[in-house]
Amino acid sequence: MTVKEKSELIKEAYLRYPIGTKFVSVCDNNTIREVKEYTNKSLAVPKPIKYSFDSDGSENIRSAMFCDGEKLVSNPCVYANGKWMDIVKDVKDLTQGQIMFEAKKRYTPGTHGISCYGHNFEIISPVFNFQSDGDLTASSVIGATGVTVFSKGEWAKITYVPCIPTETKKQKVVREAKEKGYTKGVKFIDLVHNCEFTIASDNAYDNFYDDEQLYIAVEENQFKNKSARIYKKGVWAEIVNPKTVLPEKWCVKINKENVDLIQLFIHKNCKNYNGYHDGWVARVGNYFYFPQEENTTGHSRGYVSFGYTEITTEQFKQNEKMEKTFGINRNQFAQIYDIACNKWKGLISEMVEENLGLFKSDCQLPESKVKEMFDASTPEQKEVLKRIFPMYKRQLTLEELKGKGKYFSETNDTYAPLLGIRGGGEYEKFAFGLNKDFNWELKVDSHGVKCLIPTKK
């Protein structure tokens, strides 16, 4: 971008976003921000708004004088990735998705307030639902059975906000490392030996020295090292084989190149979608969503919904995180922690730090992590896990399912087989009979092979 082009964009920013303008800051987690004069007690006269490009050389324009009361909050982008941020004319103009997102930002666990109809409440977890009259209610609260937090363009009054601890320098650097893709299997050139190392496991950021150097656990190589440096004083090690890391909520436009892959992805991840049936198809021209939008059924829309980031077909193909996921919140993690053994208490704490950090209240856990918990749990612990993950069902191997019976039989046996040649009815000798003690499902695997899968009833 030339100096002249940048100058013209800055001029346009002043015209688009005068003082008082509200906009959706995509670079700031889709939070609704308002442009204001920068004022505090040390300034006799408020400073006017000022727009400028990022100092890091990117082509993002930020509001350099943004404040909330007397506190400088942030410098949100008004222009990023070649797009201007959406202007919000009035709260009443927000979509339900935007209202829902804003409610989760405002009413975090522990927040106290007075509802739109005068009821005192405390938020337990951010569970919100729209009513038929357009009101938004919070259902997981103390003090009432569901309270209205948004009605006719007005928000419920907040009387107490829980103290949220700020990130330490180590936590900030570790978070940035995860965002940059330093995860298991990634190869990088370390900052000490200038040699290639391979990261040994996820969440393996084991040492942070002098508030300026971050090391990570690595697979052993010629140096016999168990860790290697990936960060020092703002400099990051070069990644040799970067992985594709998708946004938390993404969508991809369905086209002739990817429609078959998306169709397969839908059926492989069917348990993540409300209203699923085996007749679902991906249609060229629509946008496919993952995860499913809240309070909806289906998998596609004709547009990019609020809060979702569009990815390319190539990103979709390269993505290595197409694993089924299950939702869990901070309170549910605490329930598991309370019943866990000492070893698993440590593992649960790591999961919370990795997936929620200090600021998030809920996340999606990959099926492999949920399976680990079920496999290691006692019968009593399993009952708790079943309540938290009601949609999870561990897939048993055919060996486990058949018990004393056979996989296949042509004749009647003492123990019924899983599968046998039909010995009666109109399809006698023309079909296979399926054991009635199991549910049967026909699926297509990643190689395009049709597979008949039995599960216990």
PEJOWO-V802641 format. One record per residue. N is the residue number from 1. RES is the residue in one letter. SS is DSSP state (A for helix, B for strand, O for the rest). PSI is psi in whole degrees, -180 to 180 (* if undefined). BURIAL is b if it has 16 or more other C-alpha atoms within 10 Angstrom, else e. Layout:
BEGIN
n:N res:RES ss:SS psi:PSI burial:BURIAL
n:N res:RES ss:SS psi:PSI burial:BURIAL
END
This chain:
BEGIN
n:1 res:M ss:O psi:131 burial:e
n:2 res:T ss:O psi:165 burial:e
n:3 res:V ss:A psi:-39 burial:e
n:4 res:K ss:A psi:-43 burial:e
n:5 res:E ss:A psi:-40 burial:e
n:6 res:K ss:A psi:-41 burial:e
n:7 res:S ss:A psi:-40 burial:e
n:8 res:E ss:A psi:-37 burial:e
n:9 res:L ss:A psi:-39 burial:b
n:10 res:I ss:A psi:-43 burial:b
n:11 res:K ss:A psi:-42 burial:e
n:12 res:E ss:A psi:-34 burial:e
n:13 res:A ss:A psi:-43 burial:b
n:14 res:Y ss:A psi:-36 burial:e
n:15 res:L ss:A psi:-38 burial:e
n:16 res:R ss:A psi:-38 burial:e
n:17 res:Y ss:O psi:71 burial:b
n:18 res:P ss:O psi:170 burial:e
n:19 res:I ss:O psi:133 burial:e
n:20 res:G ss:O psi:-10 burial:e
n:21 res:T ss:O psi:133 burial:e
n:22 res:K ss:B psi:139 burial:b
n:23 res:F ss:B psi:160 burial:b
n:24 res:V ss:B psi:113 burial:b
n:25 res:S ss:B psi:97 burial:b
n:26 res:V ss:A psi:-36 burial:b
n:27 res:C ss:A psi:-6 burial:b
n:28 res:D ss:A psi:46 burial:e
n:29 res:N ss:O psi:35 burial:e
n:30 res:N ss:O psi:26 burial:b
n:31 res:T ss:B psi:144 burial:b
n:32 res:I ss:B psi:121 burial:b
n:33 res:R ss:B psi:160 burial:b
n:34 res:E ss:B psi:134 burial:b
n:35 res:V ss:O psi:125 burial:b
n:36 res:K ss:O psi:165 burial:b
n:37 res:E ss:O psi:151 burial:b
n:38 res:Y ss:B psi:109 burial:b
n:39 res:T ss:O psi:143 burial:b
n:40 res:N ss:O psi:179 burial:b
n:41 res:K ss:O psi:-24 burial:e
n:42 res:S ss:O psi:-9 burial:e
n:43 res:L ss:O psi:123 burial:e
n:44 res:A ss:O psi:-36 burial:e
n:45 res:V ss:O psi:131 burial:e
n:46 res:P ss:O psi:140 burial:e
n:47 res:K ss:B psi:144 burial:e
n:48 res:P ss:O psi:166 burial:e
n:49 res:I ss:O psi:148 burial:b
n:50 res:K ss:O psi:132 burial:b
n:51 res:Y ss:B psi:142 burial:b
n:52 res:S ss:B psi:161 burial:b
n:53 res:F ss:B psi:154 burial:b
n:54 res:D ss:O psi:144 burial:e
n:55 res:S ss:O psi:-15 burial:e
n:56 res:D ss:O psi:4 burial:e
n:57 res:G ss:O psi:-2 burial:e
n:58 res:S ss:O psi:170 burial:e
n:59 res:E ss:O psi:39 burial:b
n:60 res:N ss:O psi:140 burial:b
n:61 res:I ss:B psi:130 burial:b
n:62 res:R ss:B psi:153 burial:b
n:63 res:S ss:B psi:105 burial:b
n:64 res:A ss:O psi:-18 burial:b
n:65 res:M ss:O psi:69 burial:b
n:66 res:F ss:O psi:132 burial:b
n:67 res:C ss:O psi:162 burial:b
n:68 res:D ss:B psi:101 burial:b
n:69 res:G ss:O psi:-119 burial:e
n:70 res:E ss:O psi:7 burial:e
n:71 res:K ss:B psi:127 burial:e
n:72 res:L ss:O psi:115 burial:e
n:73 res:V ss:O psi:-56 burial:e
n:74 res:S ss:O psi:174 burial:e
n:75 res:N ss:O psi:78 burial:b
n:76 res:P ss:O psi:150 burial:b
n:77 res:C ss:B psi:138 burial:b
n:78 res:V ss:B psi:-13 burial:b
n:79 res:Y ss:B psi:123 burial:b
n:80 res:A ss:B psi:144 burial:b
n:81 res:N ss:O psi:36 burial:e
n:82 res:G ss:O psi:11 burial:e
n:83 res:K ss:B psi:145 burial:e
n:84 res:W ss:B psi:146 burial:b
n:85 res:M ss:O psi:146 burial:b
n:86 res:D ss:O psi:134 burial:e
n:87 res:I ss:B psi:135 burial:b
n:88 res:V ss:B psi:111 burial:b
n:89 res:K ss:O psi:-37 burial:e
n:90 res:D ss:O psi:151 burial:e
n:91 res:V ss:A psi:-33 burial:e
n:92 res:K ss:A psi:-18 burial:e
n:93 res:D ss:A psi:-7 burial:e
n:94 res:L ss:O psi:146 burial:e
n:95 res:T ss:O psi:166 burial:e
n:96 res:Q ss:A psi:-35 burial:e
n:97 res:G ss:A psi:-41 burial:e
n:98 res:Q ss:A psi:-40 burial:b
n:99 res:I ss:A psi:-44 burial:b
n:100 res:M ss:A psi:-45 burial:b
n:101 res:F ss:A psi:-44 burial:b
n:102 res:E ss:A psi:-37 burial:e
n:103 res:A ss:A psi:-42 burial:b
n:104 res:K ss:A psi:-28 burial:b
n:105 res:K ss:A psi:-40 burial:e
n:106 res:R ss:A psi:-46 burial:b
n:107 res:Y ss:O psi:76 burial:b
n:108 res:T ss:O psi:163 burial:b
n:109 res:P ss:O psi:133 burial:b
n:110 res:G ss:O psi:-10 burial:b
n:111 res:T ss:O psi:135 burial:b
n:112 res:H ss:B psi:150 burial:b
n:113 res:G ss:B psi:-179 burial:b
n:114 res:I ss:B psi:122 burial:b
n:115 res:S ss:O psi:170 burial:b
n:116 res:C ss:O psi:-17 burial:b
n:117 res:Y ss:O psi:20 burial:e
n:118 res:G ss:O psi:14 burial:e
n:119 res:H ss:O psi:134 burial:e
n:120 res:N ss:B psi:144 burial:b
n:121 res:F ss:B psi:162 burial:b
n:122 res:E ss:B psi:129 burial:b
n:123 res:I ss:B psi:128 burial:b
n:124 res:I ss:O psi:-53 burial:b
n:125 res:S ss:O psi:152 burial:b
n:126 res:P ss:O psi:75 burial:b
n:127 res:V ss:O psi:112 burial:b
n:128 res:F ss:B psi:149 burial:b
n:129 res:N ss:B psi:139 burial:b
n:130 res:F ss:B psi:139 burial:b
n:131 res:Q ss:O psi:171 burial:e
n:132 res:S ss:O psi:-27 burial:e
n:133 res:D ss:O psi:4 burial:e
n:134 res:G ss:O psi:-7 burial:e
n:135 res:D ss:O psi:147 burial:b
n:136 res:L ss:B psi:125 burial:b
n:137 res:T ss:B psi:150 burial:b
n:138 res:A ss:B psi:124 burial:b
n:139 res:S ss:O psi:-26 burial:b
n:140 res:S ss:O psi:82 burial:b
n:141 res:V ss:B psi:164 burial:b
n:142 res:I ss:B psi:134 burial:e
n:143 res:G ss:O psi:-16 burial:e
n:144 res:A ss:O psi:164 burial:e
n:145 res:T ss:O psi:80 burial:e
n:146 res:G ss:O psi:122 burial:b
n:147 res:V ss:B psi:152 burial:b
n:148 res:T ss:B psi:121 burial:b
n:149 res:V ss:B psi:-12 burial:b
n:150 res:F ss:B psi:126 burial:b
n:151 res:S ss:B psi:127 burial:b
n:152 res:K ss:O psi:43 burial:e
n:153 res:G ss:O psi:3 burial:e
n:154 res:E ss:B psi:142 burial:e
n:155 res:W ss:B psi:152 burial:b
n:156 res:A ss:O psi:144 burial:b
n:157 res:K ss:B psi:135 burial:e
n:158 res:I ss:B psi:127 burial:b
n:159 res:T ss:B psi:-19 burial:e
n:160 res:Y ss:B psi:132 burial:e
n:161 res:V ss:O psi:124 burial:e
n:162 res:P ss:O psi:145 burial:e
n:163 res:C ss:O psi:125 burial:e
n:164 res:I ss:O psi:119 burial:e
n:165 res:P ss:O psi:146 burial:e
n:166 res:T ss:O psi:158 burial:e
n:167 res:E ss:O psi:139 burial:e
n:168 res:T ss:O psi:169 burial:e
n:169 res:K ss:A psi:-39 burial:e
n:170 res:K ss:A psi:-46 burial:b
n:171 res:Q ss:A psi:-39 burial:e
n:172 res:K ss:A psi:-46 burial:e
n:173 res:V ss:A psi:-41 burial:b
n:174 res:V ss:A psi:-42 burial:b
n:175 res:R ss:A psi:-44 burial:e
n:176 res:E ss:A psi:-35 burial:e
n:177 res:A ss:A psi:-43 burial:b
n:178 res:K ss:A psi:-43 burial:e
n:179 res:E ss:A psi:-32 burial:e
n:180 res:K ss:A psi:-9 burial:e
n:181 res:G ss:O psi:21 burial:e
n:182 res:Y ss:O psi:83 burial:b
n:183 res:T ss:O psi:174 burial:b
n:184 res:K ss:O psi:133 burial:b
n:185 res:G ss:O psi:-14 burial:b
n:186 res:V ss:O psi:136 burial:b
n:187 res:K ss:B psi:142 burial:b
n:188 res:F ss:B psi:161 burial:b
n:189 res:I ss:B psi:112 burial:b
n:190 res:D ss:O psi:165 burial:b
n:191 res:L ss:O psi:8 burial:b
n:192 res:V ss:O psi:-60 burial:e
n:193 res:H ss:O psi:-12 burial:e
n:194 res:N ss:O psi:38 burial:e
n:195 res:C ss:O psi:166 burial:e
n:196 res:E ss:B psi:132 burial:e
n:197 res:F ss:B psi:159 burial:b
n:198 res:T ss:B psi:129 burial:b
n:199 res:I ss:B psi:132 burial:b
n:200 res:A ss:O psi:-33 burial:b
n:201 res:S ss:O psi:161 burial:b
n:202 res:D ss:O psi:153 burial:e
n:203 res:N ss:O psi:38 burial:b
n:204 res:A ss:O psi:37 burial:b
n:205 res:Y ss:O psi:94 burial:b
n:206 res:D ss:O psi:-24 burial:e
n:207 res:N ss:B psi:143 burial:e
n:208 res:F ss:B psi:102 burial:b
n:209 res:Y ss:B psi:140 burial:e
n:210 res:D ss:O psi:26 burial:e
n:211 res:D ss:O psi:24 burial:e
n:212 res:E ss:O psi:-4 burial:e
n:213 res:Q ss:B psi:128 burial:b
n:214 res:L ss:B psi:129 burial:b
n:215 res:Y ss:B psi:156 burial:b
n:216 res:I ss:B psi:147 burial:b
n:217 res:A ss:B psi:137 burial:b
n:218 res:V ss:B psi:161 burial:b
n:219 res:E ss:O psi:143 burial:b
n:220 res:E ss:O psi:139 burial:e
n:221 res:N ss:O psi:-156 burial:e
n:222 res:Q ss:O psi:-19 burial:e
n:223 res:F ss:O psi:-6 burial:e
n:224 res:K ss:O psi:22 burial:e
n:225 res:N ss:O psi:144 burial:e
n:226 res:K ss:O psi:-12 burial:e
n:227 res:S ss:B psi:160 burial:b
n:228 res:A ss:B psi:153 burial:b
n:229 res:R ss:B psi:130 burial:b
n:230 res:I ss:B psi:-10 burial:b
n:231 res:Y ss:B psi:140 burial:b
n:232 res:K ss:B psi:121 burial:b
n:233 res:K ss:O psi:49 burial:e
n:234 res:G ss:O psi:-4 burial:e
n:235 res:V ss:B psi:131 burial:e
n:236 res:W ss:B psi:146 burial:b
n:237 res:A ss:O psi:148 burial:b
n:238 res:E ss:B psi:127 burial:b
n:239 res:I ss:B psi:131 burial:b
n:240 res:V ss:O psi:-42 burial:e
n:241 res:N ss:O psi:74 burial:e
n:242 res:P ss:O psi:141 burial:e
n:243 res:K ss:O psi:156 burial:b
n:244 res:T ss:O psi:116 burial:e
n:245 res:V ss:O psi:117 burial:b
n:246 res:L ss:O psi:156 burial:b
n:247 res:P ss:O psi:163 burial:e
n:248 res:E ss:O psi:-39 burial:e
n:249 res:K ss:O psi:120 burial:e
n:250 res:W ss:B psi:162 burial:b
n:251 res:C ss:B psi:157 burial:b
n:252 res:V ss:B psi:138 burial:b
n:253 res:K ss:B psi:129 burial:b
n:254 res:I ss:O psi:126 burial:b
n:255 res:N ss:O psi:-179 burial:b
n:256 res:K ss:O psi:-26 burial:e
n:257 res:E ss:O psi:-35 burial:e
n:258 res:N ss:O psi:-3 burial:b
n:259 res:V ss:A psi:-40 burial:b
n:260 res:D ss:A psi:-39 burial:b
n:261 res:L ss:A psi:-41 burial:b
n:262 res:I ss:A psi:-40 burial:b
n:263 res:Q ss:A psi:-44 burial:b
n:264 res:L ss:A psi:-42 burial:b
n:265 res:F ss:A psi:-40 burial:b
n:266 res:I ss:A psi:-50 burial:b
n:267 res:H ss:A psi:-31 burial:b
n:268 res:K ss:A psi:-28 burial:b
n:269 res:N ss:O psi:29 burial:b
n:270 res:C ss:A psi:-32 burial:b
n:271 res:K ss:A psi:-12 burial:b
n:272 res:N ss:A psi:1 burial:b
n:273 res:Y ss:O psi:121 burial:b
n:274 res:N ss:O psi:140 burial:e
n:275 res:G ss:O psi:10 burial:e
n:276 res:Y ss:O psi:142 burial:b
n:277 res:H ss:O psi:160 burial:e
n:278 res:D ss:O psi:0 burial:e
n:279 res:G ss:O psi:0 burial:e
n:280 res:W ss:O psi:137 burial:e
n:281 res:V ss:O psi:151 burial:b
n:282 res:A ss:O psi:131 burial:b
n:283 res:R ss:O psi:129 burial:b
n:284 res:V ss:O psi:133 burial:e
n:285 res:G ss:O psi:-26 burial:e
n:286 res:N ss:O psi:172 burial:b
n:287 res:Y ss:B psi:126 burial:b
n:288 res:F ss:B psi:137 burial:b
n:289 res:Y ss:B psi:144 burial:b
n:290 res:F ss:B psi:128 burial:b
n:291 res:P ss:O psi:176 burial:b
n:292 res:Q ss:O psi:143 burial:b
n:293 res:E ss:O psi:146 burial:b
n:294 res:E ss:O psi:144 burial:e
n:295 res:N ss:O psi:34 burial:e
n:296 res:T ss:O psi:167 burial:e
n:297 res:T ss:O psi:162 burial:e
n:298 res:G ss:O psi:179 burial:e
n:299 res:H ss:O psi:-8 burial:b
n:300 res:S ss:B psi:157 burial:b
n:301 res:R ss:B psi:166 burial:e
n:302 res:G ss:O psi:10 burial:e
n:303 res:Y ss:O psi:171 burial:e
n:304 res:V ss:O psi:114 burial:b
n:305 res:S ss:O psi:157 burial:b
n:306 res:F ss:O psi:135 burial:b
n:307 res:G ss:O psi:-8 burial:e
n:308 res:Y ss:O psi:146 burial:b
n:309 res:T ss:B psi:129 burial:b
n:310 res:E ss:B psi:133 burial:b
n:311 res:I ss:B psi:169 burial:e
n:312 res:T ss:O psi:165 burial:e
n:313 res:T ss:A psi:-38 burial:b
n:314 res:E ss:A psi:-41 burial:e
n:315 res:Q ss:A psi:-41 burial:e
n:316 res:F ss:A psi:-42 burial:b
n:317 res:K ss:A psi:-40 burial:e
n:318 res:Q ss:A psi:-15 burial:e
n:319 res:N ss:O psi:130 burial:e
n:320 res:E ss:O psi:9 burial:e
n:321 res:K ss:O psi:33 burial:e
n:322 res:M ss:O psi:42 burial:e
n:323 res:E ss:O psi:148 burial:e
n:324 res:K ss:O psi:145 burial:b
n:325 res:T ss:B psi:159 burial:b
n:326 res:F ss:B psi:133 burial:b
n:327 res:G ss:B psi:144 burial:e
n:328 res:I ss:B psi:143 burial:b
n:329 res:N ss:B psi:177 burial:b
n:330 res:R ss:A psi:-39 burial:b
n:331 res:N ss:A psi:-38 burial:e
n:332 res:Q ss:A psi:-36 burial:b
n:333 res:F ss:A psi:-40 burial:b
n:334 res:A ss:A psi:-38 burial:e
n:335 res:Q ss:A psi:-41 burial:e
n:336 res:I ss:A psi:-42 burial:b
n:337 res:Y ss:A psi:-41 burial:b
n:338 res:D ss:A psi:-29 burial:e
n:339 res:I ss:A psi:-1 burial:e
n:340 res:A ss:O psi:157 burial:b
n:341 res:C ss:O psi:173 burial:e
n:342 res:N ss:A psi:-40 burial:e
n:343 res:K ss:A psi:-46 burial:e
n:344 res:W ss:A psi:-24 burial:b
n:345 res:K ss:A psi:-42 burial:b
n:346 res:G ss:A psi:-42 burial:e
n:347 res:L ss:A psi:-40 burial:e
n:348 res:I ss:A psi:-42 burial:b
n:349 res:S ss:A psi:-40 burial:e
n:350 res:E ss:A psi:-42 burial:e
n:351 res:M ss:A psi:-42 burial:b
n:352 res:V ss:A psi:-46 burial:b
n:353 res:E ss:A psi:-40 burial:e
n:354 res:E ss:A psi:-41 burial:e
n:355 res:N ss:A psi:-27 burial:b
n:356 res:L ss:O psi:-30 burial:b
n:357 res:G ss:O psi:-142 burial:e
n:358 res:L ss:O psi:-19 burial:e
n:359 res:F ss:O psi:-24 burial:e
n:360 res:K ss:O psi:151 burial:e
n:361 res:S ss:O psi:-20 burial:b
n:362 res:D ss:B psi:165 burial:b
n:363 res:C ss:B psi:179 burial:b
n:364 res:Q ss:B psi:125 burial:e
n:365 res:L ss:B psi:135 burial:b
n:366 res:P ss:B psi:151 burial:e
n:367 res:E ss:A psi:-33 burial:b
n:368 res:S ss:A psi:-37 burial:e
n:369 res:K ss:A psi:-41 burial:e
n:370 res:V ss:A psi:-41 burial:b
n:371 res:K ss:A psi:-42 burial:e
n:372 res:E ss:A psi:-43 burial:e
n:373 res:M ss:A psi:-45 burial:b
n:374 res:F ss:A psi:-43 burial:b
n:375 res:D ss:A psi:-32 burial:e
n:376 res:A ss:A psi:-3 burial:e
n:377 res:S ss:O psi:156 burial:b
n:378 res:T ss:O psi:167 burial:e
n:379 res:P ss:A psi:-40 burial:e
n:380 res:E ss:A psi:-41 burial:e
n:381 res:Q ss:A psi:-35 burial:e
n:382 res:K ss:A psi:-36 burial:b
n:383 res:E ss:A psi:-39 burial:e
n:384 res:V ss:A psi:-44 burial:b
n:385 res:L ss:A psi:-37 burial:b
n:386 res:K ss:A psi:-35 burial:e
n:387 res:R ss:A psi:-33 burial:e
n:388 res:I ss:A psi:-36 burial:b
n:389 res:F ss:O psi:70 burial:b
n:390 res:P ss:O psi:-22 burial:e
n:391 res:M ss:O psi:-8 burial:e
n:392 res:Y ss:O psi:132 burial:b
n:393 res:K ss:O psi:117 burial:e
n:394 res:R ss:O psi:129 burial:e
n:395 res:Q ss:O psi:120 burial:e
n:396 res:L ss:O psi:148 burial:e
n:397 res:T ss:O psi:162 burial:e
n:398 res:L ss:A psi:-34 burial:e
n:399 res:E ss:A psi:-42 burial:e
n:400 res:E ss:A psi:-36 burial:e
n:401 res:L ss:A psi:-38 burial:b
n:402 res:K ss:A psi:-23 burial:b
n:403 res:G ss:O psi:-127 burial:e
n:404 res:K ss:O psi:-9 burial:e
n:405 res:G ss:O psi:-176 burial:e
n:406 res:K ss:O psi:163 burial:b
n:407 res:Y ss:O psi:-44 burial:e
n:408 res:F ss:B psi:144 burial:b
n:409 res:S ss:B psi:145 burial:b
n:410 res:E ss:O psi:-12 burial:e
n:411 res:T ss:O psi:169 burial:e
n:412 res:N ss:O psi:135 burial:e
n:413 res:D ss:O psi:164 burial:e
n:414 res:T ss:O psi:-44 burial:e
n:415 res:Y ss:O psi:125 burial:e
n:416 res:A ss:O psi:136 burial:b
n:417 res:P ss:O psi:167 burial:b
n:418 res:L ss:O psi:-37 burial:b
n:419 res:L ss:B psi:139 burial:b
n:420 res:G ss:B psi:162 burial:b
n:421 res:I ss:B psi:129 burial:b
n:422 res:R ss:O psi:127 burial:b
n:423 res:G ss:O psi:10 burial:b
n:424 res:G ss:O psi:178 burial:e
n:425 res:G ss:O psi:-176 burial:e
n:426 res:E ss:O psi:-14 burial:e
n:427 res:Y ss:O psi:18 burial:e
n:428 res:E ss:O psi:129 burial:e
n:429 res:K ss:O psi:3 burial:e
n:430 res:F ss:O psi:-5 burial:e
n:431 res:A ss:O psi:166 burial:e
n:432 res:F ss:B psi:138 burial:b
n:433 res:G ss:B psi:139 burial:b
n:434 res:L ss:B psi:136 burial:b
n:435 res:N ss:O psi:128 burial:e
n:436 res:K ss:O psi:-11 burial:e
n:437 res:D ss:O psi:0 burial:e
n:438 res:F ss:B psi:155 burial:e
n:439 res:N ss:B psi:142 burial:e
n:440 res:W ss:B psi:137 burial:e
n:441 res:E ss:B psi:132 burial:e
n:442 res:L ss:B psi:119 burial:e
n:443 res:K ss:B psi:159 burial:b
n:444 res:V ss:B psi:125 burial:e
n:445 res:D ss:O psi:-178 burial:e
n:446 res:S ss:O psi:-13 burial:e
n:447 res:H ss:O psi:5 burial:e
n:448 res:G ss:O psi:13 burial:e
n:449 res:V ss:O psi:132 burial:e
n:450 res:K ss:B psi:129 burial:e
n:451 res:C ss:B psi:133 burial:e
n:452 res:L ss:B psi:116 burial:e
n:453 res:I ss:B psi:119 burial:e
n:454 res:P ss:B psi:142 burial:b
n:455 res:T ss:B psi:151 burial:b
n:456 res:K ss:B psi:141 burial:e
n:457 res:K ss:O psi:* burial:e
END
